[in-house]
C-alpha cells in the first residue's frame, strides 16, 4: 500500500461523522458540524476527544488502542507498516463507535416509546382530548400493564439510558449528543403545539431525559419503592441484565458489516424549539437547566438557518 495514500485515508477517518440533515417535514435530521462535548458528573463540559472522565470498556482492536481512547493520546508509528496498522485499527474503532451509537439510539427510542404510552394513559386519566402524534418506533403491546406499571417502565428506561451514556465511548457520545437533545426538545414542543397548556408528569420525565443529556445524570427513585406488579419488576431487571448482551450483539453486527451505520429513531417532532425548551424548564421547576436549553435552542436555530441558505 502506498504510504501517502494511507496517510490520506487516515486523515479521512478522523473526521466526525455527520449525523443527519434537516428536512422540511416528518422526521428531522441534521448535521453535526462541530466536535460535541459531553458533560461530566459535575455538569461541566469537557472535550469528547479527551474522554478521561468515562471508563470506556469495549473492543477497539488492541489494549494499546484502549489506552489511547481513555487518555486522548495516540502513539503513531509513522512507518508504512505502522500506518497500515493504524488505519486498520481506526476502522475497527469506527465500527465499535457505530455500534455504540446504535445502542444509544435504541435505548433512547425505548424511553420515547414508553413515555408516549405513559402520556396516553395520563391524558385519559385527566380526560384530555388532544390527539397526540406517535413516533415511528415499534413497541410491544402494553394493554396488560397498569398505569403504575407503565410509570415504572419509564423510570427503568431512564435508568438504562443514563447507564448506557456512561459506558459508551466518548466518540459515540460526541456524534449523537446534539441530535438526541434536539429530538428531546422537539418531542416536548409537540405537547405545547397540540394545546397541552398545563405541565404534567410526562413533562417531568422528559425533563429527566434532557437532564441526562445535558449534565450526564439525573435522580432515580429506588426500585423497591415502586408500586408495580411482580411481572413488570422482573421485566425491568431483565432489561438491565440484557444490556451487555445487546451491546455485544450490536458490536458483532457492525464489525461484520464494515459499511453499516447507526440509524436514529423516527421520533415525533416540532420546529417550536423555544416552546419545547420552555416546557422543560417549567417542568423542572428551577433554572439549573435553563442555560443548557438556551444554548441548544440557539444552536438548532443557527443550524437550520445555515441549511436554509444552502
Backbone as CSV, one residue per row, in Angstrom:
resi,resn,N_x,N_y,N_z,CA_x,CA_y,CA_z,C_x,C_y,C_z
1,UNK,0.850,-1.201,0.000,0.000,0.000,0.000,0.877,1.239,0.000
2,UNK,0.525,2.229,-0.823,1.244,3.495,-0.873,1.087,4.229,0.453
3,UNK,2.220,4.577,1.109,2.132,5.200,2.436,1.474,6.553,2.391
4,UNK,1.639,7.321,1.275,0.984,8.629,1.170,-0.525,8.480,1.098
5,UNK,-0.971,7.490,0.278,-2.413,7.261,0.185,-2.970,6.814,1.526
6,UNK,-2.211,5.962,2.223,-2.663,5.507,3.534,-2.780,6.661,4.491
7,UNK,-1.827,7.605,4.431,-1.889,8.772,5.315,-3.131,9.584,5.054
8,UNK,-3.459,9.744,3.746,-4.671,10.493,3.420,-5.906,9.781,3.955
9,UNK,-5.913,8.437,3.857,-7.041,7.682,4.373,-7.163,7.813,5.881
10,UNK,-5.988,7.845,6.548,-6.006,8.022,7.999,-6.649,9.327,8.379
11,UNK,-6.293,10.400,7.669,-6.870,11.702,7.970,-8.369,11.704,7.734
12,UNK,-8.785,10.994,6.687,-10.214,10.979,6.353,-11.023,10.289,7.435
13,UNK,-10.414,9.248,8.066,-11.169,8.519,9.077,-11.282,9.260,10.379
14,UNK,-10.518,10.322,10.611,-10.527,11.022,11.880,-11.648,12.021,11.990
15,UNK,-12.249,12.428,10.859,-13.305,13.430,10.926,-14.551,12.857,11.559
16,UNK,-15.307,13.698,12.261,-16.557,13.225,12.871,-17.594,12.987,11.799
17,UNK,-18.461,12.030,12.041,-19.481,11.664,11.069,-20.648,12.630,11.154
18,UNK,-21.216,12.991,9.988,-22.442,13.785,10.004,-23.581,12.913,10.463
19,UNK,-24.334,13.413,11.446,-25.441,12.628,11.974,-26.596,12.657,11.004
20,UNK,-27.064,13.848,10.678,-28.250,13.952,9.842,-28.379,15.336,9.264
21,UNK,-29.364,15.532,8.434,-29.561,16.792,7.725,-30.989,17.261,7.878
22,UNK,-31.207,18.544,8.205,-32.582,18.992,8.430,-33.455,18.815,7.205
23,UNK,-34.671,18.385,7.455,-35.654,18.276,6.393,-36.797,19.224,6.655
24,UNK,-37.801,19.207,5.800,-38.919,20.131,5.948,-39.991,19.567,6.880
25,UNK,-40.438,18.355,6.602,-41.486,17.751,7.401,-41.061,16.348,7.790
26,UNK,-41.845,15.736,8.670,-41.541,14.387,9.089,-40.330,14.393,10.003
27,UNK,-39.641,13.261,10.063,-38.500,13.161,10.956,-37.396,14.089,10.491
28,UNK,-36.957,14.954,11.367,-35.939,15.927,11.004,-34.570,15.365,11.326
29,UNK,-33.711,15.453,10.366,-32.345,15.022,10.575,-31.451,16.212,10.329
30,UNK,-30.333,16.238,10.993,-29.499,17.419,10.872,-28.036,17.072,11.001
31,UNK,-27.220,18.039,10.758,-25.793,17.840,10.635,-25.078,18.200,11.918
32,UNK,-24.067,17.401,12.223,-23.207,17.704,13.355,-21.954,18.360,12.810
33,UNK,-21.931,19.705,12.789,-20.853,20.432,12.137,-19.640,20.653,13.021
34,UNK,-19.763,20.371,14.321,-18.643,20.655,15.181,-18.471,19.539,16.193
35,UNK,-17.251,19.487,16.783,-16.988,18.469,17.799,-17.870,18.713,19.007
36,UNK,-18.631,17.689,19.401,-19.518,17.836,20.535,-18.795,17.473,21.815
37,UNK,-19.312,17.950,22.918,-18.788,17.591,24.221,-19.901,16.975,25.038
38,UNK,-19.509,16.159,25.995,-20.495,15.548,26.888,-20.101,15.908,28.299
39,UNK,-21.051,16.325,29.124,-20.715,16.806,30.463,-20.270,15.694,31.379
40,UNK,-19.375,16.041,32.304,-19.040,15.099,33.350,-20.067,15.206,34.463
41,UNK,-19.891,14.463,35.537,-20.927,14.400,36.561,-21.065,15.700,37.338
42,UNK,-20.084,16.601,37.230,-20.223,17.893,37.879,-20.945,18.902,36.996
43,UNK,-21.315,18.483,35.772,-22.085,19.341,34.888,-21.230,20.224,34.019
44,UNK,-19.900,20.142,34.123,-19.036,20.952,33.271,-18.692,20.170,32.033
45,UNK,-18.627,20.867,30.895,-18.392,20.180,29.628,-16.897,19.995,29.403
46,UNK,-16.587,18.839,28.851,-15.199,18.552,28.506,-15.165,18.055,27.075
47,UNK,-14.047,18.252,26.408,-13.932,17.792,25.043,-14.035,16.292,24.962
48,UNK,-14.876,15.833,24.039,-15.076,14.390,23.917,-13.808,13.692,23.499
49,UNK,-12.886,14.443,22.847,-11.667,13.789,22.403,-10.765,13.411,23.571
50,UNK,-10.933,14.036,24.742,-10.123,13.684,25.897,-10.633,12.387,26.511
51,UNK,-11.918,12.354,26.820,-12.554,11.100,27.215,-12.080,10.521,28.534
52,UNK,-11.357,11.280,29.371,-10.787,10.682,30.562,-11.786,10.551,31.688
53,UNK,-12.972,11.185,31.551,-13.941,11.124,32.627,-14.785,9.879,32.560
54,UNK,-14.655,9.111,31.484,-15.539,7.968,31.269,-14.702,6.705,31.114
55,UNK,-15.025,5.672,31.851,-14.294,4.424,31.776,-14.804,3.608,30.607
56,UNK,-14.120,3.694,29.498,-14.554,3.013,28.285,-14.103,1.571,28.340
57,UNK,-15.019,0.651,28.025,-14.688,-0.754,28.060,-15.323,-1.448,26.871
58,UNK,-14.614,-1.451,25.763,-15.111,-2.153,24.594,-13.942,-2.491,23.694
59,UNK,-14.175,-3.388,22.778,-13.111,-3.896,21.924,-12.770,-2.885,20.857
60,UNK,-11.599,-2.281,20.954,-11.160,-1.325,19.955,-10.028,-1.901,19.120
61,UNK,-9.750,-3.181,19.231,-8.760,-3.799,18.382,-7.525,-4.226,19.131
62,UNK,-7.131,-3.502,20.193,-5.959,-3.861,20.964,-5.962,-3.109,22.267
63,UNK,-5.152,-3.592,23.229,-5.064,-2.902,24.517,-4.447,-1.534,24.347
64,UNK,-3.552,-1.356,23.377,-2.942,-0.056,23.147,-3.969,0.953,22.684
65,UNK,-4.887,0.546,21.768,-5.903,1.481,21.310,-6.853,1.821,22.442
66,UNK,-7.096,0.852,23.357,-7.939,1.136,24.518,-7.320,2.236,25.359
67,UNK,-6.005,2.139,25.585,-5.322,3.167,26.364,-5.402,4.513,25.685
68,UNK,-5.269,4.524,24.368,-5.346,5.776,23.624,-6.710,6.429,23.782
69,UNK,-7.780,5.632,23.771,-9.123,6.177,23.903,-9.294,6.829,25.261
70,UNK,-8.793,6.165,26.329,-9.002,6.678,27.665,-8.223,7.949,27.937
71,UNK,-7.066,8.104,27.324,-6.222,9.257,27.635,-6.302,10.351,26.602
72,UNK,-6.817,10.033,25.404,-6.895,11.038,24.355,-5.589,11.210,23.604
73,UNK,-4.598,10.329,23.835,-3.306,10.435,23.163,-3.126,9.285,22.190
74,UNK,-2.336,9.499,21.158,-2.041,8.469,20.182,-0.537,8.388,19.963
75,UNK,-0.004,7.177,20.041,1.403,6.958,19.719,1.458,6.400,18.308
76,UNK,1.754,7.250,17.355,1.693,6.876,15.951,3.019,6.271,15.492
77,UNK,2.936,5.117,14.848,4.070,4.534,14.142,4.011,5.071,12.724
78,UNK,4.967,5.903,12.345,4.903,6.591,11.057,5.494,5.774,9.918
79,UNK,5.954,4.553,10.193,6.454,3.713,9.110,5.285,3.251,8.257
80,UNK,5.535,2.819,7.000,4.441,2.348,6.152,3.615,1.236,6.796
81,UNK,4.280,0.266,7.447,3.551,-0.819,8.100,2.731,-0.277,9.264
82,UNK,3.342,0.653,10.025,2.633,1.246,11.151,1.410,2.013,10.704
83,UNK,1.504,2.696,9.572,0.370,3.451,9.066,-0.764,2.526,8.643
84,UNK,-0.420,1.399,8.041,-1.434,0.422,7.649,-2.127,-0.128,8.885
85,UNK,-1.356,-0.459,9.921,-1.937,-0.978,11.148,-2.832,0.068,11.816
86,UNK,-2.368,1.315,11.825,-3.155,2.377,12.437,-4.470,2.584,11.690
87,UNK,-4.408,2.512,10.361,-5.610,2.659,9.549,-6.611,1.545,9.859
88,UNK,-6.113,0.305,9.968,-6.985,-0.826,10.276,-7.603,-0.681,11.661
89,UNK,-6.808,-0.224,12.631,-7.316,-0.017,13.989,-8.380,1.069,14.007
90,UNK,-8.153,2.102,13.182,-9.119,3.201,13.144,-10.460,2.716,12.576
91,UNK,-10.425,1.871,11.559,-11.653,1.317,11.001,-12.345,0.414,12.015
92,UNK,-11.558,-0.366,12.766,-12.129,-1.227,13.801,-12.800,-0.385,14.869
93,UNK,-12.138,0.695,15.277,-12.700,1.604,16.279,-13.995,2.215,15.782
94,UNK,-14.026,2.631,14.503,-15.224,3.268,13.971,-16.412,2.323,14.005
95,UNK,-16.176,1.046,13.754,-17.279,0.097,13.810,-17.798,-0.040,15.237
96,UNK,-16.911,-0.026,16.224,-17.355,-0.082,17.602,-18.114,1.177,17.980
97,UNK,-17.664,2.316,17.482,-18.357,3.580,17.739,-19.749,3.547,17.118
98,UNK,-19.872,3.062,15.872,-21.173,2.983,15.224,-22.112,2.059,16.000
99,UNK,-21.595,0.943,16.499,-22.416,0.033,17.295,-22.873,0.705,18.579
100,UNK,-21.993,1.471,19.202,-22.346,2.174,20.438,-23.374,3.256,20.166
101,UNK,-23.247,3.942,19.037,-24.246,4.937,18.658,-25.610,4.280,18.469
102,UNK,-25.620,3.104,17.837,-26.889,2.406,17.618,-27.519,1.985,18.940
103,UNK,-26.685,1.565,19.889,-27.200,1.192,21.205,-27.825,2.403,21.892
104,UNK,-27.159,3.545,21.812,-27.702,4.778,22.395,-29.033,5.149,21.752
105,UNK,-29.060,5.112,20.417,-30.303,5.419,19.708,-31.417,4.460,20.120
106,UNK,-31.068,3.177,20.269,-32.069,2.186,20.610,-32.671,2.410,21.993
107,UNK,-31.809,2.666,22.992,-32.310,2.882,24.352,-33.066,4.203,24.430
108,UNK,-32.594,5.219,23.708,-33.314,6.495,23.651,-34.709,6.278,23.065
109,UNK,-34.786,5.490,21.994,-36.076,5.192,21.388,-36.997,4.452,22.345
110,UNK,-36.426,3.565,23.171,-37.230,2.861,24.168,-37.842,3.837,25.172
111,UNK,-37.043,4.823,25.592,-37.558,5.833,26.527,-38.725,6.579,25.893
112,UNK,-38.555,6.989,24.645,-39.592,7.781,23.967,-40.874,6.981,23.789
113,UNK,-40.771,5.730,23.376,-41.988,4.951,23.115,-42.769,4.667,24.389
114,UNK,-42.084,4.300,25.456,-42.821,4.024,26.698,-43.321,5.330,27.306
115,UNK,-42.630,6.427,27.051,-43.110,7.727,27.525,-44.388,8.126,26.788
116,UNK,-44.469,7.801,25.511,-45.695,8.076,24.768,-46.851,7.209,25.262
117,UNK,-46.555,5.981,25.689,-47.583,5.131,26.291,-48.056,5.736,27.610
118,UNK,-47.114,6.232,28.395,-47.473,6.880,29.659,-48.293,8.141,29.395
119,UNK,-47.880,8.908,28.386,-48.602,10.121,28.016,-50.054,9.794,27.669
120,UNK,-50.270,8.718,26.926,-51.631,8.311,26.538,-52.457,7.970,27.779
121,UNK,-51.867,7.229,28.717,-52.583,6.867,29.940,-52.887,8.118,30.773
122,UNK,-51.933,9.018,30.852,-52.107,10.237,31.645,-53.193,11.131,31.060
123,UNK,-53.221,11.241,29.734,-54.246,12.060,29.090,-55.635,11.476,29.312
124,UNK,-55.755,10.156,29.294,-57.046,9.518,29.571,-57.467,9.753,31.018
125,UNK,-56.501,9.700,31.914,-56.775,9.917,33.335,-57.352,11.302,33.587
126,UNK,-56.804,12.300,32.906,-57.255,13.681,33.103,-58.244,14.131,32.031
127,UNK,-58.747,13.189,31.257,-59.766,13.450,30.235,-59.338,14.557,29.261
128,UNK,-58.111,14.477,28.802,-57.583,15.434,27.824,-57.928,14.928,26.428
129,UNK,-58.377,15.821,25.574,-58.932,15.434,24.281,-57.953,15.539,23.110
130,UNK,-56.760,16.061,23.330,-55.818,16.242,22.220,-55.410,14.894,21.610
131,UNK,-55.249,14.904,20.291,-54.757,13.737,19.571,-53.251,13.884,19.375
132,UNK,-52.486,13.098,20.101,-51.030,13.245,20.057,-50.408,12.316,19.010
133,UNK,-49.517,12.844,18.180,-48.826,12.000,17.208,-47.872,11.042,17.903
134,UNK,-47.591,9.938,17.267,-46.689,8.936,17.820,-45.399,8.883,17.008
135,UNK,-44.316,8.598,17.697,-43.059,8.348,16.996,-43.172,7.039,16.231
136,UNK,-42.416,6.930,15.148,-42.470,5.718,14.324,-41.441,4.704,14.819
137,UNK,-41.697,4.232,16.039,-40.808,3.264,16.682,-41.669,2.119,17.200
138,UNK,-41.365,0.881,16.846,-42.176,-0.251,17.321,-42.112,-0.372,18.845
139,UNK,-43.215,-0.783,19.447,-43.278,-1.006,20.893,-44.154,-2.211,21.163
140,UNK,-43.755,-3.091,22.075,-44.602,-4.248,22.415,-45.943,-3.800,22.982
141,UNK,-46.924,-4.659,22.887,-48.257,-4.371,23.419,-48.176,-4.111,24.927
142,UNK,-48.791,-3.013,25.363,-48.741,-2.625,26.773,-50.114,-2.629,27.439
143,UNK,-51.142,-3.158,26.762,-52.509,-3.078,27.284,-52.689,-3.833,28.594
144,UNK,-51.832,-4.826,28.847,-51.953,-5.585,30.084,-51.280,-4.903,31.265
145,UNK,-50.619,-3.766,31.010,-49.903,-3.054,32.062,-50.819,-2.018,32.726
146,UNK,-50.663,-1.859,34.026,-51.397,-0.819,34.751,-50.693,0.524,34.573
147,UNK,-51.344,1.585,35.017,-50.746,2.917,34.948,-49.434,2.946,35.726
148,UNK,-49.421,2.324,36.902,-48.203,2.299,37.719,-47.117,1.444,37.074
149,UNK,-47.520,0.380,36.400,-46.550,-0.446,35.685,-45.840,0.374,34.609
150,UNK,-46.614,1.114,33.827,-46.033,1.912,32.748,-45.121,2.991,33.323
151,UNK,-45.542,3.610,34.408,-44.691,4.614,35.052,-43.360,4.003,35.482
152,UNK,-43.419,2.795,36.038,-42.202,2.107,36.464,-41.285,1.802,35.281
153,UNK,-41.875,1.410,34.161,-41.075,1.113,32.964,-40.393,2.375,32.455
154,UNK,-41.101,3.505,32.496,-40.483,4.781,32.105,-39.254,5.044,32.958
155,UNK,-39.396,4.875,34.258,-38.279,5.155,35.168,-37.128,4.175,34.961
156,UNK,-37.463,2.927,34.675,-36.422,1.936,34.394,-35.670,2.273,33.112
157,UNK,-36.404,2.672,32.069,-35.760,3.006,30.804,-34.880,4.253,30.937
158,UNK,-35.285,5.194,31.764,-34.429,6.355,32.021,-33.132,5.935,32.704
159,UNK,-33.239,5.015,33.630,-32.045,4.499,34.304,-31.139,3.773,33.317
160,UNK,-31.727,2.959,32.448,-30.943,2.243,31.441,-30.269,3.211,30.480
161,UNK,-30.972,4.284,30.107,-30.385,5.251,29.180,-29.200,5.963,29.825
162,UNK,-29.354,6.390,31.064,-28.217,7.034,31.737,-27.035,6.082,31.831
163,UNK,-27.317,4.836,32.168,-26.252,3.832,32.255,-25.548,3.677,30.921
164,UNK,-26.315,3.655,29.843,-25.727,3.496,28.519,-24.823,4.668,28.157
165,UNK,-25.221,5.889,28.537,-24.368,7.042,28.239,-23.045,6.958,28.986
166,UNK,-23.028,6.290,30.122,-21.807,6.205,30.923,-20.840,5.145,30.416
167,UNK,-21.351,4.129,29.734,-20.474,3.058,29.265,-20.104,3.209,27.797
168,UNK,-20.683,4.177,27.121,-20.387,4.378,25.705,-19.036,5.068,25.515
169,UNK,-18.348,4.775,24.422,-17.124,5.508,24.104,-17.424,6.993,23.922
170,UNK,-16.537,7.877,24.357,-16.762,9.315,24.169,-17.015,9.692,22.723
171,UNK,-16.374,8.977,21.788,-16.570,9.286,20.371,-18.026,9.079,19.959
172,UNK,-18.661,8.033,20.503,-20.060,7.767,20.167,-20.963,8.843,20.752
173,UNK,-20.710,9.200,22.002,-21.492,10.256,22.641,-21.394,11.551,21.852
174,UNK,-20.177,11.910,21.439,-19.958,13.202,20.782,-20.706,13.306,19.462
175,UNK,-20.931,12.169,18.808,-21.559,12.201,17.494,-23.086,12.186,17.547
176,UNK,-23.669,11.833,18.687,-25.132,11.771,18.756,-25.733,12.721,19.793
177,UNK,-24.914,13.311,20.632,-25.429,14.106,21.750,-26.340,15.233,21.293
178,UNK,-25.863,16.032,20.348,-26.662,17.165,19.898,-27.952,16.703,19.227
179,UNK,-27.873,15.625,18.482,-29.057,15.080,17.816,-30.098,14.635,18.841
180,UNK,-29.658,13.966,19.907,-30.592,13.481,20.917,-31.213,14.635,21.706
181,UNK,-30.439,15.661,21.993,-31.004,16.824,22.682,-32.038,17.522,21.809
182,UNK,-31.734,17.616,20.527,-32.679,18.232,19.596,-33.989,17.448,19.548
183,UNK,-33.882,16.128,19.489,-35.070,15.286,19.429,-35.886,15.396,20.719
184,UNK,-35.212,15.508,21.852,-35.908,15.602,23.136,-36.688,16.906,23.244
185,UNK,-36.025,18.018,22.928,-36.698,19.317,22.988,-37.834,19.383,21.975
186,UNK,-37.601,18.850,20.790,-38.622,18.848,19.748,-39.821,18.003,20.160
187,UNK,-39.557,16.850,20.783,-40.646,15.979,21.257,-41.486,16.719,22.279
188,UNK,-40.844,17.419,23.184,-41.552,18.190,24.199,-42.394,19.296,23.570
189,UNK,-41.861,19.924,22.524,-42.560,21.031,21.866,-43.893,20.591,21.262
190,UNK,-43.993,19.337,20.859,-45.246,18.836,20.280,-46.391,18.978,21.277
191,UNK,-46.107,18.796,22.539,-47.160,18.888,23.557,-47.733,20.301,23.622
192,UNK,-46.860,21.303,23.532,-47.333,22.690,23.500,-48.050,22.981,22.197
193,UNK,-47.502,22.485,21.102,-48.083,22.713,19.783,-49.496,22.148,19.688
194,UNK,-49.756,21.051,20.394,-51.072,20.412,20.366,-52.029,20.973,21.422
195,UNK,-51.587,22.007,22.128,-52.501,22.699,23.029,-52.538,22.206,24.455
196,UNK,-51.548,21.417,24.878,-51.482,20.994,26.279,-50.805,22.111,27.060
197,UNK,-51.571,22.845,27.821,-51.054,24.044,28.487,-50.415,23.736,29.834
198,UNK,-51.023,22.857,30.599,-50.503,22.564,31.924,-49.359,21.556,31.857
199,UNK,-48.468,21.648,32.823,-47.351,20.716,32.928,-47.794,19.492,33.730
200,UNK,-47.491,18.304,33.204,-47.882,17.055,33.861,-46.651,16.180,34.094
201,UNK,-46.883,14.992,34.626,-45.779,14.074,34.923,-45.002,13.696,33.656
202,UNK,-45.692,13.617,32.525,-44.996,13.336,31.260,-43.892,14.349,31.021
203,UNK,-44.181,15.618,31.264,-43.178,16.664,31.096,-42.034,16.505,32.095
204,UNK,-42.359,16.067,33.289,-41.335,15.831,34.314,-40.344,14.768,33.830
205,UNK,-40.851,13.705,33.221,-39.967,12.642,32.740,-39.147,13.097,31.531
206,UNK,-39.729,13.925,30.670,-38.953,14.473,29.547,-37.808,15.321,30.076
207,UNK,-38.073,16.063,31.141,-37.040,16.886,31.750,-35.893,16.034,32.277
208,UNK,-36.202,14.885,32.848,-35.167,13.983,33.341,-34.341,13.416,32.190
209,UNK,-34.987,13.126,31.077,-34.266,12.662,29.897,-33.306,13.742,29.404
210,UNK,-33.793,14.976,29.323,-32.923,16.069,28.882,-31.795,16.304,29.893
211,UNK,-32.085,16.170,31.167,-31.058,16.372,32.197,-29.908,15.384,32.022
212,UNK,-30.230,14.146,31.692,-29.176,13.151,31.442,-28.289,13.607,30.289
213,UNK,-28.903,14.105,29.221,-28.146,14.552,28.062,-27.320,15.797,28.365
214,UNK,-27.850,16.691,29.187,-27.181,17.963,29.454,-26.123,17.867,30.549
215,UNK,-26.368,17.044,31.564,-25.458,17.003,32.712,-24.837,15.637,32.956
216,UNK,-25.320,14.618,32.275,-24.750,13.283,32.443,-25.460,12.408,33.449
217,UNK,-26.428,12.961,34.197,-27.107,12.138,35.200,-28.418,12.793,35.622
218,UNK,-29.251,11.999,36.299,-30.477,12.504,36.924,-30.741,11.647,38.150
219,UNK,-31.702,12.040,38.965,-32.056,11.249,40.141,-33.066,10.168,39.753
220,UNK,-32.893,8.981,40.339,-33.791,7.864,40.055,-34.403,7.366,41.357
221,UNK,-35.704,7.064,41.348,-36.345,6.555,42.565,-35.883,5.131,42.857
222,UNK,-35.800,4.748,44.139,-35.435,3.361,44.485,-36.453,2.387,43.903
223,UNK,-35.969,1.317,43.305,-36.868,0.355,42.668,-37.808,-0.304,43.682
224,UNK,-37.317,-0.520,44.909,-38.145,-1.235,45.874,-39.345,-0.416,46.335
225,UNK,-39.343,0.879,46.059,-40.453,1.718,46.489,-41.560,1.828,45.437
226,UNK,-41.342,1.211,44.299,-42.320,1.341,43.227,-43.472,0.347,43.421
227,UNK,-44.695,0.856,43.285,-45.891,0.026,43.446,-46.263,-0.590,42.096
228,UNK,-45.560,-1.645,41.735,-45.759,-2.265,40.426,-45.937,-3.762,40.599
229,UNK,-46.406,-4.383,39.518,-46.614,-5.828,39.555,-45.270,-6.558,39.545
230,UNK,-45.295,-7.774,40.023,-44.079,-8.592,40.061,-43.540,-8.820,38.646
231,UNK,-44.447,-9.013,37.689,-44.027,-9.245,36.302,-43.276,-8.039,35.744
232,UNK,-43.810,-6.834,35.994,-43.158,-5.627,35.495,-41.802,-5.435,36.150
233,UNK,-41.701,-5.698,37.454,-40.417,-5.593,38.142,-39.414,-6.575,37.552
234,UNK,-39.864,-7.787,37.262,-38.980,-8.790,36.685,-38.507,-8.355,35.299
235,UNK,-39.407,-7.810,34.501,-39.038,-7.341,33.171,-38.009,-6.212,33.249
236,UNK,-38.173,-5.351,34.251,-37.222,-4.255,34.418,-35.821,-4.752,34.711
237,UNK,-35.707,-5.727,35.616,-34.399,-6.288,35.944,-33.807,-7.053,34.763
238,UNK,-34.655,-7.732,34.009,-34.170,-8.449,32.830,-33.609,-7.464,31.801
239,UNK,-34.272,-6.329,31.635,-33.791,-5.309,30.699,-32.409,-4.818,31.100
240,UNK,-32.191,-4.662,32.412,-30.881,-4.227,32.886,-29.817,-5.287,32.625
241,UNK,-30.174,-6.541,32.872,-29.215,-7.632,32.696,-28.868,-7.867,31.233
242,UNK,-29.815,-7.586,30.336,-29.596,-7.849,28.913,-28.796,-6.750,28.225
243,UNK,-28.511,-5.665,28.928,-27.814,-4.542,28.294,-26.466,-4.934,27.704
244,UNK,-25.634,-5.651,28.480,-24.313,-6.054,27.995,-24.428,-6.986,26.804
245,UNK,-25.411,-7.910,26.861,-25.614,-8.841,25.741,-25.983,-8.084,24.468
246,UNK,-26.869,-7.098,24.588,-27.279,-6.311,23.422,-26.104,-5.550,22.835
247,UNK,-25.268,-4.977,23.702,-24.100,-4.236,23.216,-23.153,-5.153,22.450
248,UNK,-22.918,-6.349,22.996,-22.024,-7.297,22.332,-22.596,-7.740,20.989
249,UNK,-23.900,-7.958,20.943,-24.549,-8.378,19.700,-24.418,-7.294,18.632
250,UNK,-24.690,-6.045,19.013,-24.562,-4.946,18.062,-23.126,-4.779,17.597
251,UNK,-22.177,-4.925,18.523,-20.774,-4.767,18.157,-20.367,-5.817,17.129
252,UNK,-20.856,-7.053,17.305,-20.540,-8.099,16.329,-21.148,-7.789,14.970
253,UNK,-22.382,-7.283,14.962,-23.046,-6.955,13.702,-22.293,-5.862,12.944
254,UNK,-21.856,-4.832,13.659,-21.186,-3.723,12.996,-19.763,-4.088,12.577
255,UNK,-19.121,-4.993,13.303,-17.802,-5.449,12.897,-17.889,-6.329,11.647
256,UNK,-18.978,-7.081,11.556,-19.167,-7.962,10.400,-19.447,-7.169,9.138
257,UNK,-20.194,-6.075,9.259,-20.546,-5.241,8.109,-19.838,-3.893,8.252
258,UNK,-18.741,-3.708,7.530,-17.926,-2.502,7.697,-18.631,-1.239,7.220
259,UNK,-19.683,-1.382,6.409,-20.404,-0.212,5.891,-21.666,0.113,6.692
260,UNK,-21.960,-0.670,7.700,-23.186,-0.475,8.489,-23.079,0.796,9.323
261,UNK,-24.115,1.616,9.308,-24.143,2.876,10.052,-25.302,2.876,11.040
262,UNK,-25.106,3.590,12.138,-26.172,3.727,13.134,-27.336,4.521,12.547
263,UNK,-28.549,4.132,12.872,-29.756,4.786,12.367,-30.533,5.361,13.539
264,UNK,-30.844,6.639,13.465,-31.585,7.307,14.533,-33.051,6.909,14.501
265,UNK,-33.714,6.875,15.648,-35.147,6.552,15.681,-35.976,7.688,15.097
266,UNK,-37.123,7.334,14.522,-38.013,8.347,13.932,-38.948,8.881,15.012
267,UNK,-38.443,9.827,15.770,-39.234,10.411,16.857,-40.127,11.530,16.324
268,UNK,-41.255,11.731,17.006,-42.145,12.825,16.607,-41.426,14.141,16.831
269,UNK,-41.869,15.199,16.117,-41.097,16.442,16.191,-41.939,17.678,15.957
270,UNK,-41.382,18.777,16.365,-41.933,20.106,16.134,-40.761,21.056,15.956
271,UNK,-40.966,22.101,15.184,-39.922,23.103,14.997,-39.989,24.201,16.059
272,UNK,-40.904,24.080,17.003,-41.077,25.097,18.046,-40.101,24.826,19.206
273,UNK,-38.810,24.944,18.905,-37.792,24.598,19.891,-37.902,25.447,21.159
274,UNK,-38.197,26.729,20.988,-38.310,27.607,22.151,-39.414,27.138,23.085
275,UNK,-40.550,26.723,22.519,-41.658,26.241,23.337,-41.307,24.926,24.033
276,UNK,-40.584,24.065,23.325,-40.166,22.809,23.938,-39.216,23.042,25.100
277,UNK,-38.261,23.962,24.907,-37.311,24.282,25.968,-38.019,24.924,27.160
278,UNK,-38.967,25.814,26.869,-39.726,26.475,27.933,-40.515,25.458,28.743
279,UNK,-41.071,24.488,28.074,-41.868,23.463,28.768,-40.971,22.625,29.679
280,UNK,-39.805,22.274,29.200,-38.861,21.509,30.018,-38.458,22.312,31.246
281,UNK,-38.200,23.584,31.058,-37.818,24.453,32.174,-38.946,24.546,33.206
282,UNK,-40.175,24.677,32.734,-41.317,24.766,33.647,-41.489,23.474,34.442
283,UNK,-41.336,22.340,33.772,-41.472,21.054,34.456,-40.345,20.841,35.459
284,UNK,-39.204,21.414,35.167,-38.059,21.307,36.068,-38.324,22.029,37.382
285,UNK,-38.957,23.184,37.299,-39.296,23.924,38.499,-38.172,24.765,39.059
286,UNK,-37.035,24.747,38.420,-35.909,25.599,38.797,-35.089,25.884,37.552
287,UNK,-34.088,26.755,37.667,-33.428,27.299,36.484,-32.078,26.656,36.171
288,UNK,-31.748,25.555,36.793,-30.402,24.991,36.616,-30.151,24.442,35.212
289,UNK,-31.215,24.151,34.454,-31.039,23.645,33.085,-31.253,24.725,32.026
290,UNK,-31.638,25.916,32.454,-32.026,26.955,31.500,-30.891,27.341,30.554
291,UNK,-29.664,27.437,31.059,-28.536,27.832,30.200,-28.277,26.765,29.133
292,UNK,-28.354,25.514,29.514,-28.214,24.424,28.540,-29.298,24.529,27.471
293,UNK,-30.532,24.747,27.907,-31.663,24.832,26.984,-31.508,26.013,26.030
294,UNK,-31.133,27.168,26.561,-30.961,28.356,25.723,-29.870,28.142,24.675
295,UNK,-28.758,27.569,25.096,-27.652,27.314,24.164,-28.071,26.331,23.079
296,UNK,-28.807,25.291,23.462,-29.227,24.287,22.484,-30.207,24.875,21.468
297,UNK,-31.187,25.640,21.943,-32.163,26.247,21.034,-31.464,27.176,20.051
298,UNK,-30.501,27.953,20.531,-29.752,28.858,19.648,-28.955,28.071,18.616
299,UNK,-28.353,26.971,19.051,-27.590,26.117,18.128,-28.495,25.541,17.044
300,UNK,-29.670,25.051,17.416,-30.588,24.446,16.453,-31.066,25.484,15.434
301,UNK,-31.375,26.672,15.910,-31.835,27.725,15.003,-30.738,28.122,14.024
302,UNK,-29.517,28.236,14.506,-28.400,28.597,13.626,-28.142,27.506,12.600
303,UNK,-28.254,26.249,13.015,-28.081,25.141,12.069,-29.117,25.193,10.970
304,UNK,-30.364,25.428,11.339,-31.444,25.470,10.364,-31.276,26.645,9.400
305,UNK,-30.809,27.780,9.919,-30.595,28.952,9.061,-29.477,28.683,8.060
306,UNK,-28.399,28.036,8.520,-27.301,27.706,7.607,-27.765,26.757,6.520
307,UNK,-28.572,25.778,6.902,-29.047,24.803,5.923,-30.037,25.422,4.945
308,UNK,-30.811,26.399,5.403,-31.757,27.085,4.505,-31.023,27.874,3.416
309,UNK,-29.795,28.298,3.697,-29.009,29.076,2.752,-28.319,28.198,1.703
310,UNK,-28.285,26.911,1.951,-27.573,26.010,1.024,-28.434,25.656,-0.173
